[in-house]
């Protein structure tokens, strides 16, 4: 059993009910993206892939907070990484219009750095592993603000929400004695919002070009 969050006090499938249930935020996010894509006639291979990956994050995280095992944690982490890879690829290709080789190099660099970061899982309650994602999103947000033809600030809002989300994830373990529930559940809720914002920004900009 992996016990790294305040809410889990012992083994059992239902030992983290709030952390498990708040993964509904990802399913809501996926549904909202689907509604947006359908209303704007943006349903495509790219949009469906992003929707499926958001659902995958909800499933992976839900399994981890239910079973708290190594295989569930791996599914949780891989689902998040897969969304990041696909989003970065699509943004570089269809918004920035980078050449395939440059896009591949950018994605490869991101993956390599992301695979190195778990070595520092003892720092900031493991939140340091998400520093590459925050940094890349900030770069994309600045580009989006300067060049997007619609909703230019949407990725900047996503950066702010992700920064808040990471902060709440980081302080979770430190609050156990004073707040037994912890703050990790807010990581799920806010990340559901982040995924909706970044996907909305990508899809709307694709349609605007």
FIMARFI-878394 format. One record per residue: residue number from 1; x, y, z of N, C-alpha, C in turn. Coordinates in pm, 1 decimal, always signed. Each point is the difference from the previous one (the first is absolute). Example, Ala and Ser with C-alpha at 12.3 -4.5 7.8 and 13.67 -1.06 7.14 Angstrom:
(1; (+1319.0; -569.0; +780.0); (-89.0; +119.0; +0.0); (+90.0; +120.0; +0.0))
(2; (-35.0; +105.0; -72.0); (+82.0; +119.0; +6.0); (-77.0; +109.0; +73.0))
! end
This chain:
(1; (+83.3; -120.8; +0.0); (-83.3; +120.8; +0.0); (+86.8; +125.9; +0.0))
(2; (-34.8; +93.9; -85.5); (+71.5; +127.6; -7.4); (-81.2; +103.8; +77.4))
(3; (+57.2; +50.1; +106.8); (-69.1; +96.1; +85.8); (+78.3; +130.8; +1.4))
(4; (-38.3; +92.3; -86.5); (+73.0; +126.9; -10.5); (-91.8; +121.6; +11.1))
(5; (-128.0; -23.1; +35.8); (-92.7; +111.5; +11.9); (-70.7; -4.3; +135.7))
(6; (-39.1; +115.6; +48.8); (-61.3; +12.0; +131.9); (-122.1; -90.1; +17.2))
(7; (-84.2; -5.6; -100.7); (-128.9; -66.6; +16.2); (+14.0; -149.7; +28.1))
(8; (+100.7; -62.0; -59.2); (+15.8; -145.1; +20.2); (+63.8; -27.7; +135.7))
(9; (-76.7; -69.6; +83.8); (+48.3; -35.1; +133.0); (+27.5; -149.3; +13.4))
(10; (-26.9; -76.3; -106.2); (+23.1; -143.2; +4.8); (-34.4; -63.8; -132.4))
(11; (+9.8; -133.2; -9.7); (-31.2; -70.4; -124.5); (-150.5; -1.5; -25.4))
(12; (-36.5; -40.9; -118.8); (-142.8; -9.4; -31.1); (-35.4; +74.8; -125.9))
(13; (-96.9; -54.4; -73.9); (-40.8; +57.4; -127.4); (-63.8; +137.4; +16.4))
(14; (-61.6; +24.3; +115.9); (-74.2; +124.7; +21.2); (+64.5; +83.2; +109.7))
(15; (+134.3; -5.5; +5.7); (+72.2; +74.0; +104.6); (+22.2; +146.2; -37.0))
(16; (-18.8; +34.9; -128.2); (+13.5; +138.8; -44.6); (-125.2; +40.3; -78.2))
(17; (-115.5; +4.3; +62.8); (-124.3; +28.2; -73.5); (-3.0; +135.5; -68.9))
(18; (+48.5; +104.4; +66.9); (-4.2; +134.4; -59.8); (+101.1; +10.5; -114.7))
(19; (+120.5; -51.5; +24.4); (+100.6; +2.0; -106.2); (-45.4; -81.6; -120.5))
(20; (-71.9; -108.7; +25.8); (-49.0; -83.0; -109.9); (-114.7; +67.6; -74.4))
(21; (-96.2; +51.5; +74.4); (-119.5; +57.6; -62.0); (+27.7; +129.0; -75.6))
(22; (+98.1; +77.5; +45.8); (+27.5; +127.2; -68.0); (+64.2; -19.5; -137.0))
(23; (+32.0; -124.9; -34.7); (+45.7; -26.0; -136.3); (-112.9; +15.2; -101.1))
(24; (-121.5; +14.7; +49.7); (-112.5; +32.5; -88.3); (+26.5; +130.9; -73.8))
(25; (+85.5; +84.2; +56.3); (+33.2; +127.6; -65.8); (+57.7; -23.6; -138.4))
(26; (+74.9; -107.8; -17.9); (+59.2; -28.6; -130.4); (-106.0; -45.3; -100.2))
(27; (-96.3; -77.0; +46.7); (-108.1; -43.8; -88.4); (-88.7; +117.8; -39.6))
(28; (-22.6; +90.9; +94.4); (-75.0; +122.2; -31.4); (+77.2; +83.0; -101.2))
(29; (+130.8; +10.6; +19.2); (+84.7; +74.0; -93.5); (-9.1; -58.6; -139.6))
(30; (+10.2; -132.5; -9.8); (-9.0; -66.6; -130.1); (-135.9; +25.8; -64.9))
(31; (-105.5; -4.2; +80.2); (-134.5; +25.5; -52.3); (-12.5; +143.4; -50.5))
(32; (+55.2; +94.5; +75.2); (-6.4; +140.3; -41.0); (+78.0; +24.0; -129.0))
(33; (+112.5; -67.8; -15.0); (+76.6; +11.4; -124.8); (-82.1; -56.4; -116.2))
(34; (-66.1; -112.4; +25.1); (-84.1; -61.0; -104.9); (-113.2; +94.7; -40.4))
(35; (-64.2; +60.7; +99.0); (-108.6; +95.5; -28.0); (+53.3; +116.2; -83.8))
(36; (+113.3; +55.0; +40.0); (+61.5; +110.9; -73.8); (+29.7; -40.3; -143.2))
(37; (+64.7; -115.2; -16.1); (+39.3; -45.6; -133.2); (-122.4; -26.1; -87.9))
(38; (-104.3; -54.3; +59.4); (-121.3; -27.1; -76.8); (-70.0; +128.5; -40.6))
(39; (-11.4; +94.6; +93.3); (-66.9; +126.7; -29.3); (+73.9; +80.6; -106.3))
(40; (+132.9; -3.5; +4.9); (+81.0; +77.7; -93.6); (+39.4; -81.3; -124.1))
(41; (-54.5; -120.6; -11.9); (+32.0; -89.9; -111.9); (+150.6; -25.1; -9.1))
(42; (+58.3; -33.7; +115.8); (+143.8; -23.1; +8.4); (+33.4; -145.2; +34.2))
(43; (-99.2; -88.2; -5.7); (+26.3; -140.1; +27.4); (+86.9; -57.2; -111.4))
(44; (+115.9; -47.7; +38.1); (+97.1; -52.0; -96.4); (+82.3; -105.9; +69.6))
(45; (+93.3; -57.9; -71.4); (+88.6; -98.3; +61.8); (+74.4; +61.0; +118.3))
(46; (+47.4; +124.0; -16.6); (+75.1; +67.7; +106.2); (-86.3; +23.6; +123.9))
(47; (-119.5; +53.1; -20.2); (-86.0; +30.4; +114.2); (-44.3; -127.2; +71.0))
(48; (-32.0; -103.3; -77.0); (-40.0; -126.8; +62.3); (+115.3; -60.5; +79.3))
(49; (+121.0; +11.3; -54.4); (+117.0; -53.8; +70.2); (+19.8; +69.8; +133.5))
(50; (-13.1; +132.6; +0.6); (+15.8; +75.9; +124.8); (-110.1; -35.1; +100.2))
(51; (-122.5; -15.5; -48.3); (-111.4; -37.6; +87.2); (+25.0; -136.3; +63.8))
(52; (+42.7; -95.1; -81.4); (+28.6; -135.2; +50.4); (+112.4; +2.5; +102.6))
(53; (+101.9; +80.5; -25.3); (+112.9; +8.4; +93.2); (-40.0; +64.9; +131.9))
(54; (-89.6; +98.1; -4.0); (-49.8; +60.4; +124.3); (-77.6; -103.7; +81.2))
(55; (-82.9; -78.5; -69.3); (-71.4; -109.3; +67.4); (+100.5; -98.7; +59.8))
(56; (+107.1; -27.5; -75.2); (+103.9; -90.6; +48.2); (+65.1; +49.5; +128.1))
(57; (+19.0; +131.3; +9.7); (+57.1; +57.1; +123.2); (-95.0; -23.1; +117.4))
(58; (-128.2; +21.6; -23.8); (-98.8; -23.8; +105.2); (-1.0; -145.0; +45.8))
(59; (+8.8; -91.6; -95.9); (+1.7; -142.8; +33.4); (+127.7; -38.0; +75.0))
(60; (+114.6; +47.3; -51.4); (+127.8; -33.7; +62.2); (+9.4; +51.4; +142.1))
(61; (-38.3; +125.6; +19.5); (+4.7; +58.9; +133.2); (-101.6; -66.4; +93.5))
(62; (-117.3; -29.3; -54.4); (-102.4; -66.2; +80.6); (+45.6; -136.7; +48.2))
(63; (+65.8; -75.4; -87.4); (+51.4; -132.0; +37.1); (+109.6; +11.7; +105.5))
(64; (+86.9; +99.5; -16.4); (+109.2; +16.3; +95.6); (-51.8; +33.5; +139.8))
(65; (-97.1; +91.3; +6.6); (-51.5; +40.0; +130.9); (-95.3; -103.7; +59.4))
(66; (-35.6; -100.0; -81.4); (-80.8; -110.1; +51.1); (+86.5; -117.1; +45.8))
(67; (+94.1; -41.7; -85.0); (+81.4; -117.9; +29.4); (+133.3; +33.7; +67.6))
(68; (+55.0; +119.0; -28.5); (+126.7; +43.9; +61.8); (+112.1; -102.0; -18.1))
(69; (+11.2; -53.6; -121.2); (+104.4; -97.6; -31.0); (+96.0; +57.6; -103.9))
(70; (+111.6; -70.8; -21.5); (+98.7; +45.9; -96.0); (-53.1; +5.3; -141.6))
(71; (-75.2; -103.6; -41.0); (-52.7; -1.3; -136.7); (-101.6; +111.6; -21.6))
(72; (-79.7; +31.8; +102.4); (-98.8; +108.0; -12.2); (+69.9; +135.1; -7.6))
(73; (+106.2; +14.2; +76.9); (+76.1; +124.9; -4.7); (+63.2; +18.6; -137.7))
(74; (+49.6; -109.0; -58.9); (+59.8; +6.9; -133.5); (-103.5; +43.4; -103.1))
(75; (-120.0; -56.1; +8.1); (-107.4; +40.0; -91.8); (-33.5; +148.0; +15.8))
(76; (-3.5; +44.7; +124.1); (-29.2; +140.8; +30.6); (+104.7; +90.9; -64.7))
(77; (+125.8; -31.9; +21.9); (+108.6; +84.5; -51.1); (+10.0; -5.1; -152.4))
(78; (-18.0; -119.0; -57.4); (+9.9; -13.7; -145.6); (-114.1; +72.2; -71.0))
(79; (-119.0; -4.3; +58.0); (-114.0; +67.2; -63.5); (+22.3; +150.8; -5.0))
(80; (+57.1; +55.1; +106.1); (+29.4; +143.9; +3.8); (+107.9; +34.8; -102.1))
(81; (+105.6; -81.4; -3.9); (+109.0; +25.2; -94.0); (-47.4; -10.1; -144.4))
(82; (-86.6; -95.8; -29.0); (-49.8; -17.5; -136.9); (-79.1; +122.3; -45.5))
(83; (-82.1; +54.8; +88.5); (-74.2; +121.4; -37.4); (+96.9; +114.2; -28.2))
(84; (+100.3; +16.8; +85.7); (+96.3; +107.7; -17.6); (+72.9; -13.4; -133.9))
(85; (+40.3; -121.9; -34.8); (+71.7; -24.1; -125.4); (-87.8; +34.5; -119.6))
(86; (-121.8; -51.3; +0.7); (-90.6; +22.9; -112.9); (-36.1; +147.4; -12.2))
(87; (-28.6; +64.4; +113.5); (-34.3; +142.2; -4.6); (+115.8; +82.4; -55.6))
(88; (+119.3; -25.7; +48.3); (+117.3; +74.7; -47.2); (+21.9; -22.0; -148.7))
(89; (-14.7; -124.2; -44.6); (+16.0; -30.8; -142.2); (-102.7; +76.0; -83.8))
(90; (-126.2; -6.9; +39.8); (-106.5; +64.7; -76.5); (+16.2; +151.6; -0.8))
(91; (+38.8; +56.4; +113.5); (+15.3; +145.6; +6.5); (+114.5; +46.1; -89.3))
(92; (+111.8; -71.5; +7.7); (+115.5; +37.3; -83.3); (-30.6; -15.6; -149.1))
(93; (-76.6; -102.3; -34.7); (-29.5; -27.1; -140.3); (-107.8; +91.5; -56.4))
(94; (-111.0; +14.3; +74.2); (-117.2; +65.8; -56.7); (-20.5; +144.8; +42.7))
(95; (+71.9; +44.0; +101.9); (-10.8; +140.2; +41.3); (+128.1; +75.5; -35.5))
(96; (+113.7; -52.7; +46.5); (+127.4; +66.0; -29.2); (+47.7; -30.1; -141.7))
(97; (-45.1; -114.0; -54.1); (+38.4; -44.1; -135.1); (+150.7; -27.9; -11.5))
(98; (+54.6; -66.3; +99.8); (+138.9; -41.4; -7.2); (+15.2; -116.6; -96.8))
(99; (+118.5; -15.9; -52.8); (+27.8; -116.5; -81.9); (-6.5; -124.7; +86.8))
(100; (-30.2; -111.7; -64.1); (-15.7; -126.0; +72.5); (+125.8; -33.2; +79.7))
(101; (+117.8; +22.9; -58.7); (+125.3; -31.6; +68.3); (+16.3; +83.5; +126.6))
(102; (-30.3; +130.2; -8.6); (+11.5; +86.7; +117.0); (-102.5; -37.0; +107.4))
(103; (-120.3; -33.2; -45.1); (-102.2; -43.3; +94.7); (+44.3; -126.9; +71.3))
(104; (+54.2; -94.2; -76.5); (+48.4; -124.2; +57.9); (+110.2; +24.0; +101.9))
(105; (+90.3; +91.1; -30.9); (+109.5; +32.7; +92.6); (-54.1; +62.3; +128.3))
(106; (-97.6; +88.6; -14.1); (-59.7; +64.9; +116.7); (-69.7; -102.4; +89.1))
(107; (-75.4; -89.2; -61.5); (-71.0; -102.9; +75.5); (+98.2; -95.8; +66.6))
(108; (+102.9; -40.3; -73.6); (+99.8; -91.8; +55.4); (+71.8; +62.2; +120.0))
(109; (+35.9; +126.7; -13.0); (+67.2; +69.6; +111.4); (-90.8; +4.7; +122.2))
(110; (-127.3; +28.4; -23.4); (-95.8; +5.5; +110.6); (-13.2; -136.2; +67.5))
(111; (-8.0; -106.0; -80.1); (-14.4; -134.6; +55.4); (+122.2; -37.7; +82.7))
(112; (+119.1; +27.7; -52.7); (+123.3; -34.8; +71.0); (+9.3; +72.0; +134.1))
(113; (-31.7; +129.2; -1.0); (+3.8; +76.4; +125.3); (-105.9; -52.2; +97.4))
(114; (-117.9; -32.6; -52.3); (-108.5; -49.9; +84.7); (+35.5; -134.2; +63.4))
(115; (+76.0; -82.6; -72.5); (+39.9; -130.1; +53.0); (+110.7; +11.7; +104.4))
(116; (+74.9; +109.2; -6.1); (+106.9; +22.9; +97.4); (-56.3; +54.2; +131.6))
(117; (-103.8; +81.8; -9.1); (-51.6; +70.2; +118.0); (-46.2; -89.3; +114.5))
(118; (-56.7; -120.7; -25.5); (-42.4; -84.0; +113.3); (+112.4; -36.2; +96.4))
(119; (+125.4; +14.5; -41.8); (+112.2; -25.9; +89.5); (+0.1; +97.2; +118.7))
(120; (-71.9; +111.7; -16.7); (-6.4; +101.1; +105.8); (-136.7; -2.1; +68.9))
(121; (-60.9; -119.2; +2.8); (-134.8; -12.5; +56.5); (-5.0; +31.7; +149.1))
(122; (+117.1; +0.5; +64.0); (+4.1; +31.7; +143.1); (-10.1; +150.9; +25.5))
(123; (+7.7; +79.0; -107.0); (-7.6; +145.2; +15.1); (-140.8; +50.2; -30.4))
(124; (-47.4; +92.8; +79.4); (-130.7; +64.1; -21.7); (-113.4; -101.7; -12.3))
(125; (+10.5; -107.1; +78.0); (-105.1; -102.0; +2.0); (-25.1; -60.3; -139.0))
(126; (+104.5; -6.6; -81.6); (-11.8; -58.1; -133.6); (-46.6; +96.7; -106.7))
(127; (-35.4; +121.1; +37.7); (-54.2; +96.8; -96.0); (+104.4; +51.6; -98.0))
(128; (+127.9; -15.6; +35.5); (+106.2; +46.1; -89.0); (-3.7; -73.5; -134.0))
(129; (-57.7; -118.2; -0.2); (-10.0; -78.7; -122.7); (-83.6; +72.2; -106.2))
(130; (-85.3; +91.7; +44.0); (-87.4; +72.0; -93.1); (+56.6; +135.8; -40.1))
(131; (+120.3; +30.9; +45.1); (+62.7; +127.2; -36.9); (+18.8; +14.5; -151.7))
(132; (+42.9; -106.2; -71.1); (+13.3; +13.8; -146.4); (-132.5; +34.7; -67.1))
(133; (-108.4; -60.7; +45.8); (-131.3; +28.9; -57.8); (-38.4; +145.6; +22.5))
(134; (+25.2; +50.8; +120.5); (-32.6; +139.4; +30.6); (+84.7; +94.3; -84.3))
(135; (+128.5; -31.3; -15.1); (+89.9; +84.9; -78.0); (-39.5; +2.2; -147.0))
(136; (-28.8; -116.3; -56.1); (-39.9; -7.4; -141.2); (-132.0; +72.6; -21.6))
(137; (-93.7; -18.7; +91.1); (-129.6; +67.1; -13.4); (+17.1; +150.8; +5.9))
(138; (+89.6; +48.5; +82.9); (+24.8; +144.2; +8.0); (+53.9; +52.5; -132.8))
(139; (+92.7; -72.5; -60.9); (+54.9; +40.5; -130.3); (-110.7; +3.2; -104.6))
(140; (-83.2; -104.2; -3.2); (-110.0; -5.1; -96.8); (-102.3; +110.7; +27.4))
(141; (-21.4; +29.7; +128.3); (-96.3; +104.6; +35.9); (+45.8; +136.8; -48.5))
(142; (+130.1; +27.2; +12.0); (+54.4; +127.4; -48.2); (-14.1; +8.4; -151.3))
(143; (+31.3; -110.2; -68.4); (-16.0; -3.2; -145.9); (-146.7; +22.4; -36.4))
(144; (-88.4; -68.0; +71.8); (-142.9; +9.5; -28.5); (-49.1; +142.7; +17.9))
(145; (+44.0; +63.4; +106.3); (-42.1; +137.6; +27.1); (+45.2; +94.6; -110.6))
(146; (+117.7; -23.5; -53.2); (+55.6; +89.0; -101.2); (-52.4; -28.6; -140.3))
(147; (-40.0; -123.8; -28.5); (-31.2; -36.1; -138.0); (-140.4; -54.0; -24.1))
(148; (-69.2; -42.2; +103.8); (-131.5; -61.1; -21.0); (-99.9; +101.6; -52.0))
(149; (-92.3; -48.8; -78.9); (-102.1; +88.6; -55.0); (-127.0; +0.6; +82.2))
(150; (-6.5; -85.4; +100.6); (-119.2; -7.9; +84.0); (+38.0; -46.7; +140.3))
(151; (-67.2; +54.2; +99.6); (+22.1; -36.0; +140.3); (+149.5; -6.8; +32.3))
(152; (+67.5; +109.3; -19.3); (+146.1; +5.0; +13.3); (+49.5; -30.0; +141.4))
(153; (-81.3; +28.6; +101.5); (+44.8; -17.9; +138.7); (-32.1; -138.0; +57.3))
(154; (-62.6; -86.4; -77.7); (-50.8; -124.6; +57.0); (+110.7; -89.9; +54.0))
(155; (+113.8; -5.9; -67.3); (+109.4; -82.7; +50.0); (+69.3; +65.3; +119.7))
(156; (-2.4; +132.0; +5.1); (+53.9; +67.6; +117.8); (-84.5; -33.0; +123.3))
(157; (-130.3; -5.3; -18.5); (-87.6; -40.3; +110.1); (+30.9; -144.2; +40.8))
(158; (+26.9; -84.4; -98.4); (+33.8; -138.7; +29.5); (+128.7; -10.0; +81.4))
(159; (+97.3; +84.5; -30.7); (+125.5; +3.0; +75.2); (-26.9; +36.3; +145.3))
(160; (-81.5; +102.7; +22.1); (-31.1; +44.2; +136.4); (-72.4; -109.3; +78.5))
(161; (-95.5; -64.8; -64.3); (-74.5; -106.5; +67.7); (+92.2; -117.7; +31.0))
(162; (+87.0; -34.8; -95.2); (+93.2; -110.8; +23.3); (+98.2; +32.5; +112.8))
(163; (+47.2; +123.3; +5.9); (+90.7; +40.3; +106.9); (-68.5; -12.3; +136.5))
(164; (-125.8; +42.9; +7.1); (-76.3; -14.2; +124.0); (-21.0; -147.0; +33.7))
(165; (-32.5; -77.2; -101.7); (-21.9; -143.4; +17.5); (+124.5; -70.3; +54.3))
(166; (+115.9; +33.2; -56.9); (+125.8; -57.7; +45.6); (+31.0; +39.5; +144.5))
(167; (-32.0; +124.1; +33.2); (+22.7; +46.9; +137.3); (-83.0; -80.5; +99.2))
(168; (-125.8; -25.6; -34.7); (-88.2; -76.8; +87.6); (+44.1; -145.7; +10.0))
(169; (+50.1; -53.7; -110.9); (+52.2; -136.3; +2.9); (+122.7; -9.0; +90.8))
(170; (+82.1; +102.3; -5.7); (+125.1; +1.2; +75.8); (-22.6; +5.9; +150.8))
(171; (-96.7; +79.7; +42.3); (-20.1; +19.2; +144.7); (-88.0; -108.1; +62.9))
(172; (-54.3; -90.2; -80.8); (-92.0; -102.0; +50.3); (+55.5; -72.8; +121.9))
(173; (+117.3; -59.0; -12.7); (+55.0; -83.9; +105.6); (+34.2; +79.8; +125.2))
(174; (+28.5; +128.7; -18.1); (+36.6; +84.3; +114.4); (-121.1; +38.9; +83.8))
(175; (-119.4; -15.7; -55.6); (-121.6; +42.2; +69.3); (-72.3; -114.0; +69.8))
(176; (+55.9; -120.7; -7.9); (-70.9; -117.4; +51.8); (-45.9; +15.2; +145.2))
(177; (+86.3; +53.7; +83.8); (-34.9; +10.4; +141.9); (-109.7; +102.7; +25.8))
(178; (+0.9; +107.9; -76.2); (-98.9; +105.6; +23.1); (-124.4; -14.9; -87.5))
(179; (+14.8; -69.7; -113.1); (-113.7; -18.9; -91.4); (+11.2; -140.0; -59.2))
(180; (-64.6; -96.4; +63.6); (+17.8; -141.5; -32.4); (-32.1; -34.9; -144.8))
(181; (-94.1; +70.8; -58.7); (-37.5; -28.6; -138.7); (+111.3; +35.7; -97.2))
(182; (+77.8; +102.8; +34.0); (+106.3; +44.1; -89.5); (-53.8; +84.1; -114.4))
(183; (+87.6; +32.8; -92.9); (-37.4; +87.4; -112.2); (+19.1; -65.4; -135.8))
(184; (+33.5; -128.8; -0.5); (+27.4; -64.4; -128.4); (-123.7; -5.0; -88.5))
(185; (-117.6; -9.7; +60.1); (-122.7; -6.8; -79.5); (-18.5; +125.5; -85.7))
(186; (+51.6; +113.0; +48.7); (-9.0; +123.7; -77.6); (+91.7; -2.9; -121.9))
(187; (+107.7; -78.5; +8.4); (+87.4; -24.3; -115.0); (-80.0; -59.7; -114.5))
(188; (-88.9; -91.6; +30.6); (-83.3; -62.1; -103.0); (-98.1; +101.3; -59.5))
(189; (-68.4; +69.9; +87.2); (-102.2; +95.3; -46.1); (+61.2; +107.7; -88.6))
(190; (+109.4; +58.1; +45.1); (+63.4; +107.9; -76.9); (+65.0; -51.7; -127.8))
(191; (+54.3; -120.8; +4.0); (+60.4; -54.3; -121.5); (-103.4; -33.0; -106.1))
(192; (-120.2; -37.6; +44.4); (-107.8; -18.0; -96.4); (-26.2; +129.4; -74.8))
(193; (+3.6; +111.8; +73.3); (-17.4; +131.7; -61.1); (+116.5; +32.5; -92.7))
(194; (+122.7; -30.8; +42.7); (+118.4; +25.3; -83.4); (-11.7; -73.7; -133.5))
(195; (-38.2; -126.9; +5.0); (-10.6; -79.2; -122.4); (-105.9; +57.2; -94.6))
(196; (-110.4; +48.0; +57.7); (-102.2; +62.0; -85.0); (+52.7; +127.8; -63.5))
(197; (+66.7; +84.0; +78.1); (+48.4; +127.9; -51.5); (+102.7; -19.2; -112.3))
(198; (+97.5; -89.0; +22.0); (+104.5; -16.3; -102.5); (-56.5; -63.8; -126.1))
(199; (-90.6; -95.0; +17.3); (-60.3; -64.6; -117.2); (-89.2; +97.5; -74.9))
(200; (-74.7; +81.5; +72.1); (-82.8; +101.7; -63.6); (+87.1; +98.2; -79.0))
(201; (+109.1; +44.2; +61.7); (+89.1; +92.6; -68.0); (+55.2; -57.5; -128.9))
(202; (+40.1; -125.8; +4.5); (+54.2; -65.9; -118.7); (-104.2; -14.6; -109.3))
(203; (-117.0; -51.7; +34.6); (-102.9; -26.1; -100.8); (-52.4; +128.4; -64.6))
(204; (-22.5; +103.0; +82.5); (-51.6; +124.5; -55.4); (+101.8; +68.3; -89.9))
(205; (+126.7; -8.1; +37.0); (+102.8; +60.3; -83.8); (+18.2; -77.3; -130.1))
(206; (-11.9; -132.9; +6.1); (+4.7; -80.1; -122.1); (-110.6; +43.4; -95.0))
(207; (-119.6; +20.4; +54.8); (-114.5; +37.9; -82.9); (+16.1; +140.7; -56.3))
(208; (+70.7; +86.2; +74.4); (+13.7; +140.4; -40.4); (+101.1; +17.4; -111.4))
(209; (+94.4; -91.9; -12.5); (+108.3; +15.7; -98.7); (-52.8; -22.3; -141.8))
! end
